[in-house]
């Protein structure tokens, strides 16, 4: 008889190992996309049930989400997407932009490291973390590791003083997970509360790009939506006091760097309005209402 090899105990994210320590089992791109899409749809239906007060439907949908693995499984799929063979870490695009404009640790001068708030952080080991440019505060709804605070950005306490604000906020594949169009608009508006409003930087390259918002979305949210296109997104962001300084479109993702340049105008609103027709369009939208 042959001697049986001793099997090592199996470990995974659900067992409590952070993704920065052990990478999740590889799943195909098709399976990753399918899982994320299913959870998005179910979460939207769950929010609709909550708004109608349908407790039974909310419980049923919640159970269905949990059966798929819930937020933990969603994050596992997202971590899989950060692998180099899946397109890699989206923050590399931000660093490429900064390098192109001469922003690096040796050129920040008296400004020193820039403060970044990374919303929806999955890892403490991404390109921005290794760059030497940033002091990063990381938050996520369901923290998967040390160094990431479990916190809802929409419930995060507002800064009490200017020193608590940030030079840049990263919303990479976060806004698209907000289930309702108005909630997306409120998230974008809330970024203003955490960014410096009018800071001047000693380094000209830094001053030309910061304070800013790094926004990443699935490309179809902008390129194939009934309710949102590039022009509409620019108008929404402009109404909040942002100006687009960098952008990149790939088959899978759209990347933007928006610089905060002005105080938001009063009274500008954006309702859900059809911009493109066609049965193949998706329904991604951003709605911006007046405050109050």
ABEGO torsion letter per residue (X at the ends): XBBBBBBBBBBBAAAGBBAAABBBBBBBAAAAAAAAAAAAAAAAAAAAAAAAGBAAAAAAAAAAAAAAGEAAAAAAAAAAAABAAAGEBAAAAAAAAAAAAGBBAAAAEAAEBBBBBBBGBABAABAAAAAGABBBBBBBABBABBGBBBBBAAABBBBABAAABBABBBBBGAAAABABAAAAAAAAAAAAAABBAABBBABAAAAAAOBBBBBBBBAAAAAABAABBAAAAAAAAAAAGBBBABBBBBAABBBBBBBBABBBBBGBBBBBBBABBEAABBABBBBBBBBX
